Amino acid sequence: MSTIPDRPRDPRTISALTDTSEEQWSAAASADLYGIREWGADYFHVNDDGLVTVRVPFGDKSASVPLMSIVQGMKERGLEMPVVLRIENLLDHRITQLNEAFAKAIAGAGYRNEYRGVFPIKVNQQFHVIEEIASFGARYHHGLEAGSKAELIIALSQLEDPESLIVCNGYKDAEFIELGLYAVQMGIRCFFVAETPAEIPIIIERSKAMGIRPLIGVRMKLSAKVDGYWAADSGDQSIFGLTPSQLISVIDQLKAADMLDCLQLLHAHIGSQIPNIRNIRVGVLEACRYYVSLVEEGAPMGYLDLGGGLAVDYDGTRSNSTHSMNYRLDEYCVDIVEAVIETLDSADVPHPVIVTESGRATVAYSSVLLFNVLDVRKPEPANLPAQPPEDAHELIVNLATVMSSITPSNLQESFNDALYYRDEVYELFRHGQMNLRHRALADKYCRAVLYKIAQLLPQARRVSPELEALPELLSDVYYGNFSVFQSLPDIWAIDQLFPIMPIERLKEKPTRQAILADLTCDCDGKIDRFAHPNGELTRLPLHAVNRGEEYHLAVFLVGAYQETLGDLHNLFGDTNVVSVRIEEDGHFEFVREFQGDRIADVLTYVEYNPQDMLEKFRKSAERAVRRGKISPAARKEMLQAFTDSLRGYTYFER
């Protein structure tokens, strides 16, 4: 199965792309429609058989595997949807790309020091992810960033390379400091980054009490502003970091304690998911001025930590929009290296080790959420009679008349009439002057009118804003076997966009326009905004679901934050997780399989005892036997069903 080659993006609109007839439709047309070439970063493609593939680089070669082949392997192993699929190779490749891009920029610019990457544990705290980062990153001395005592324990247990860095951010108490000091005593480069002046006395006191010289960093609050979702939290409004006057206070405290020599790192987090490269260069230049100032104050320094911010192009627009980035990785590295050289050489200050804390860009591509569609709600009414029944109310007859007289030239008039008659029907029903069956028939006719108007909109000369919105209001609803709140919390919390598409049937033209709804009984449990290179979509083109067949969708680039932030809305727990490694010959291995939460698991999270619950249910069933409501045999079946459910997956099972 070959993979469709890359070619320039056709700048047509989504509607123009779907104008292709079903007979002429191809897998290449689907690749265009869903923009996979733009946001897939050469990892994800559509092959000639109409299947989404994951492509893994192996030097000058690559291997591609259809996601449906992996899904089939999951099913054979008894792993139900939904599943978070992790492709180990992609995590390995992202770490390699980041480190080698900085190495190339350093060599090209004649930079006189090296680069050290640090992964922020908070971005994905899952054990196997951190274990893989520590393993894959060892050859580059890639380290970890810890923002809490628990994360510091993770870092200390996972990193074995003494040249890797541990950067401790966040507010630190005495216990946190002591743990880090023990690490320093063991020869681990563990830096305490002071976020506030209040931390310095604790570091000084604990260090002297334990007789261990600490490695200290200071985090500066930069005035540079960034574009994107977090723009309001950048610059002077940032809640993290020291002001210039606070920095002077820290310097004076360290001098008074004879510990200024311990100050070796400047931390300057410019922003998160920074879409505009100009923001990065401005921020680096400002950070370098603080670095020079610290050297002038007598601190030895040696490390410049520029935090995170390296963006992910979620929508493939390659722009400075919130969900994209207007730069490449190599450009990012070159701009940072050149900005440091420009500032430090003019001040005759030695080049420091450059540190970045790229989290999102490291793990986003390596995880994909896979789920199946359980049901579809369509807007067009079914079983609409050719003529209203003889006893139909006059308003229903009027709606039927509107239905039969719609033309491209009277769409607005037909729309107005339909809503007027519909509202009159509502009023009669509320006052008991229309029965339920006639109310339902009126609703069918009204929806039929609106659906026909939406179908004729492309033929209209002028379309009002309310009619323009009609196709969105009449979208299909595809009910997916997942929870937005558990697996995609950023969609709900911060309006994050992710690329979403079917992973099969891509040789067929998708004829439906849909939004996605999850399993939760919450109006926010839906996805009605989709990332796309032609601009944000409010409806997703999908195929009609064939009776008796599964239909699988995937949400891509979900490796950053989504699992860590997920909650237990309606007690839908963690999904099944599968980690695969793809070999050069195209075969793949199921490296790890993690069973998702069972119902008993999530009940314990909210302080229930499943065994006590079973016993209480047993007593209720026994009382029902004594009252003659059920037989002992029925009681046995009920208890078995209750027990089986406790052991069952929290999601829908076929």
PyMOL commands that set and color helices and strands:
alter all, ss='L'
color gray80, all
select helices_A, chain A and resi 14-17+27-34+36-39+67-76+88-109+121-123+127-140+149-158+174-185+199-210+231-233+235-237+244-256+260-262+277-296+329-346+360-366+394-404+411-430+436-459+465-468+470-473+484-487+489-494+562-565+569-571+599-605+610-626+632-646
alter helices_A, ss='H'
color red, helices_A
select strands_A, chain A and resi 44-46+52-58+61-66+83-87+115-120+143-146+165-168+189-194+215-219+263-267+303-305+353-356+367-377+476-480+500-502+512-517+526-527+540-542+552-555+576-582+588-594
alter strands_A, ss='S'
color yellow, strands_A
deselect
rebuild
show_as cartoon
